[in-house]
Amino acid sequence: MLEFPSDHPVLRTPAIWHPHVERESYAVLLFRREFQLSKPSSKVQLWCSASQRFELYLDGVRIARGPSRADPMRWGVVKEEVKSLSKGRHVLAARVTNLGDHAGIGQMGGPGFFLLHGSKLDGTDQTIDSDSFGAGVGLEDGDVMEVA
């Protein structure tokens, strides 16, 4: 498991949840964020976690899932390095599942959350944080309720 220095940006990244979904209940949420790169970028670092399960997609391709099982003192965060991104529009999306009362014994419960921090975009200090994502509620696989 990765150890973070106390000033690591992921520790200051806000965790989010859908404003109309109870954080303690079973839910499948979809988060999406478009971003533009003014020039190609290499070695983009993405740090991602969620209360129980997530799948992270970049431009429609799954690049990460997790988090690993953990305990409250050592929560799992997935680090994904994207080797290169072309100039132009890109989409990060995540499907986050919170099992609520249906969580197994080995799966921690607690309030639902999603957290993502991306850095080194455009070879600069440009970042993406989870508080800039839009959210929708997953009704069934493939069904999305649009939320403003």
JOTADA-V990515 format. One record per backbone hydrogen bond with DSSP energy under -0.5 kcal/mol. CO is the residue of the C=O (numbers start at 1). NH is the residue of the N-H. Records with the same first field share a line. If there is no record, write none. Layout:
BEGIN
CO = NH  NH
END
This chain:
BEGIN
5 = 8
8 = 11
9 = 12
10 = 13
16 = 114
18 = 21
22 = 25
23 = 112
27 = 98
28 = 138
29 = 96
30 = 136
31 = 94
32 = 134
33 = 92
35 = 90
37 = 88
41 = 85
44 = 46  82
45 = 119
46 = 80
47 = 117
48 = 78
49 = 115
53 = 97
54 = 66
55 = 95
56 = 63  64
57 = 93
58 = 61
61 = 58
64 = 56
66 = 54
71 = 74
74 = 71
78 = 48  80
80 = 46  82
81 = 83
82 = 44
83 = 43
85 = 41
88 = 37
90 = 35
91 = 59
92 = 33
93 = 57
94 = 31  96
95 = 55
96 = 29
97 = 53  99
98 = 27
99 = 102
100 = 103
104 = 107
106 = 108
113 = 51
114 = 16
115 = 49
116 = 130
117 = 47
118 = 128
119 = 45
120 = 123
121 = 124  126
126 = 121
128 = 118
129 = 132
130 = 133
134 = 32
136 = 30  138
137 = 139  145
140 = 143
143 = 139
144 = 146
145 = 137
END
